[in-house]
């Protein structure tokens, strides 16, 4: 599913700018003459592979499994997406493949001036544990739903 998401989003990124369009909903700060595609897709393939490997090897209590899967997902996503986000901020990705040069029409001038600046992270020591807790909780909900669906018989 992560590969399908990446492929579909990348196809939208490449194909949508080929169609003419004009923004009709204000505020319009950037004039454009084509459809505005989504941003480059998140790199969910690496965390998905980690989750698949962990789910095949770990058995046991769903709470422990959800905590392990949530933590490994966040850490794998962080390890892959953080450096790639820095790469996306460089001038080398302002092309049709990555489309890092496309400014949404609703971004005002002060935000446009700060668009490509690298900022220091806010507070990772607080944010990462919160992300792990949310990932573990959503993983637990997914495991609960999957176990329930496995018991449903026709």
Secondary structure, 3 states (H helix, E strand, C coil): CHHHHHHHHHHHHHHHHHCECCCCCCCCCCCCCECCCCCCCCCCHHHHHHHHHHHHHCCCCHHHHHHHHHHHHHHHHHHHHHHHHHHHCCHHHCCCCCCCCCCCCCCCHHHHHCCCCCCCCCCHHHHHHHHHHHHHHHHHHHHHHHHHHHHCCC
